[in-house]
Amino acid sequence: MEASRVIHAIYTDDDVLMSAVKKVKAARHHIEEIYTPFPVHGLDKAMGLAPTRIAITAFMYGLVGLTVAIVMMNFIMIEDWPQDIGGKPSFSYIENMPAFVPIMFELTVFFAAHLMVITFYLRSRMWPFKNAENPDPRTTDDHFLIEIAVHGNENELQSLLAETGAVEVNLVDKEAH
């Protein structure tokens, strides 16, 4: 495995972190990753990240759930084992659809929620037994960390990060995965 050098700048306040990210981006440095103990509103925009497309996948997963519900109920209640329930015979799906609306809703929500969680974990590369990639355990409590790749500009980066209010600036050898 090849090691690359990165700088870890540690902050203790999210507002200071936000202004630091803006200054680092204005100085045209690429931020590899930011570790925070809680979501920081506007951080994705400040980093210049593209908007998430997870809402589109949620809609598509909901449509899959709705389709499964319709096909399942049509097969079970109309084709395979039609029953006369309360004097309402099951001759066609359309005639009985109002009774199936709760099931259609529940399966739409079920598929959207569960497939979104699976998609999130796969997209984030978080699977069972994976080792944590958090470089500093303090970022799970009350510290914020900016990770910036170094390309022979350590001194310039360290002075810039110190100016932005970093309480700690460390040069680290990071193993590439």
Secondary structure as UniProt FT lines:
FT   STRAND          3..11
FT   HELIX           14..26
FT   TURN            27..28
FT   STRAND          31..35
FT   TURN            41..42
FT   HELIX           43..47
FT   HELIX           54..73
FT   HELIX           74..80
FT   TURN            86..87
FT   HELIX           93..123
FT   TURN            124..125
FT   TURN            128..129
FT   HELIX           137..140
FT   TURN            141..142
FT   STRAND          144..149
FT   HELIX           154..163
FT   TURN            164..165
FT   STRAND          168..175
//
